[in-house]
């Protein structure tokens, strides 16, 4: 912990940093909630964040159903922006 000769506000900041949640989704929620007032949060706000937090807390592993993969479909490739598409370089 910090010595008592440092300003109180600095000690408060360090204490808050030491207490920050280990779950990155929980940390993100705290940051977002500082910017979004309660009046602008929708009815599913809390449930959304709790579900995301739970995925990390429980160590969920995402698996693709058999026969599916992450590669873009041919139709998606055709819609790619030629200026930013890696194939155009």
Residue pairs with C-beta under 8 A, 6 or more apart in sequence:
1 14
2 10
2 11
2 14
20 27
20 30
21 27
21 30
23 53
23 56
23 57
24 56
25 49
25 52
25 53
25 55
25 56
26 53
29 49
29 53
54 60
64 70
80 87
82 88
